[in-house]
């Protein structure tokens, strides 16, 4: 299926690793610390692809031209504002309180590079939270410590099971990688 080429996942995300494994894609992980910067006037849906492209360029130096490099970046957007990873417990409480009872967007940008070429795309999913109590929010933060997650939550954890009322779009996109789209792109290589 993947023509025997080496697939490199340029991400430390355990969720992205899990999704590639679930799809039966053999891969290696290579990561280079990359500044996740973007122009201030960039259109929000373009930002995750821009950051994924930066990650790809950084890892490319460690790979051969024949390697297939997969990079991704996920942003959470509420009221046309990007909600990043929480700085600390109080910030996580503030973020989840803002998402409570509301709909937000999760946008993942993916860049797949191979043999000097590139396939890039982004996927958007709408997520609607039920109203959350302060006790639910603090329980989740104290038990699951979502400090490495955009939007201060992971859909596959407790908060997703009890707090998410509905999603419109790809569940796996909210986890950080729209895996069916990645498989489709790999099949074209």
N, C-alpha and C positions, 0 to 999 in steps of 0.2 A: 504493500500500500504506500509506503514512504520511500520507495526506491533505494533502501539501504543507506541513505544519507544520514549523517549524524545530525540529530536535532538538539539544539541548545535552548534551554529555557533560561532567559536572563531575568530571573526573579527569585527572591528568597521566600516568596509567599507560599506557605504550606498548602493553602487552598488551591493555588494554581498548579502546584505539583500534583495534588490529589486529583484534580480534574483531568490533567494529561494522562495520569496513570489509569484513571477510570475509562478513558477513551482508548486505552491500549497503545499509546504512543510511547515508544522507547525514547528517552531523552537524558541529557546531562544538564546539570545546573552550573552556570557560570555567571557571576555577578561582579560588577564594578560599581562602586559608589558613584552616583551621578547626581548632580544638582538638578532638582526638578523645577526648572524655571521656565517661564513663558512670558511673552510680551503682554504688558498690562491691557492692551486693547484687543487681545485675541478673543475670538468668538468662543464661548464656553465649550460647545461640542468639539471644537478643534484641539482643545488643550490636552486631553488624554493621549491623542495620537501624537501630538508634538512631543510630549514627555516620553512616550514609548519609543519614539524615533531617537531621542537623546540616549536612552538606555541601550538601544541597538547599536548606535555608533560607538559607544564606550566599550561594549563587549566584542564588537567586530575585530578589534585588534588582537583578541585572544583566540580567534577562530580562523579557519581557512575559508576561502571563497566558496567552497563546496558545502560548508555547513549551513544548515537551516537554522536561523536565529528567530526565536519567538520572544517578543517583549510586549508588555501590557501595562497600562496605568488606568486606575479607576478613580473617578471623582463622584462625590455626592453633591447634588445641587438643590438648594432650597431657596425659593424666592430669587432666582437668578443669581445666587451667590454660592460659590464653592465652599463646602463644609469639609475641612480637612480632618486629620487625625487629632484626637484630643491631646492637649498638653499635659493634663493631669486629671484627677478625679472630678474636681469642680467643673472643669471644661467639659468633661464627658457628660456630667449631669446637665449642664447648660445645653449641649448639643441634643441629647435625647429629649429633653423637655421641649426644645424647639420643634423636633420632628413629631412629637406626640400629637395624635389626632389629625395629622396633616399628610399630604402627598408630597413626595420629593422624587427627584430623578437620580438614577445611578447611570453614569456613562462610563463605559470601558473602551479605551482605545487600544487597538492591537496593531503591531507592526511585525510582519514576517519578512525577513530578508534572506535571499539566496542567490548566489552566483551574480552578485552585483545588482540584482533587481529587488523590488520591494512590492509587497501587497500590504495595504493598510486599510483599516476600516474602524468605525466605532459603532457601538450598539448601545441603545438607551432602553432602560426599564423604569417604569413608574412604580413606586412602592408607597402604599398607604398604611400608616400606623393607626391602630386604635388609640384612643386616649390612654396614656400610661400614667399610673400613679407614681408618686415620688418613691414609694416603697418598692415598686417594680423596677424603677430606674436604678435606684441605689443597690438593690439586690443583684441586678444584672452586672453592674459595674464592679461591685465588690467580688462577685463570684467568677466572672469571666474576664475581667481586666482588658477591655477592648481598646487599649491605648495605641495599638498598631493598625487600627482599622479606620478608614475614611468614614465619617459619619458616626463613629463610636459604636458600631454594632456589626455583627455578622449574622446574616439571615439564617444560616444553618444552626445557630446556637439557640439557647432558651428564648431569647427576646424575639426571635423570628417566629417560634412556635406559638408564643402567647400574645405577641404584640402586633404582628403584621396582619392586617385585615385582608389586603389583596395586593396582587402585583399585576401589572400589565406589561408583559414582555418576558424576557428570558431570565429564569431563576438563577442560572449559572452565571449570567452577567453580573448579578448582584454579588455573587461570591467572588468575582474578580476576573472571570474569563468566560466569554461566550463560546463554550467549547465546540458546539456544533458548527459554528462559523469558522473556527480555527481548523477543524477537521476538513471542512469543505475547501478552505484555502490550501491546506497541505495536499489535498488530492489533485489540485491543479498544477502542483510543482512536478 
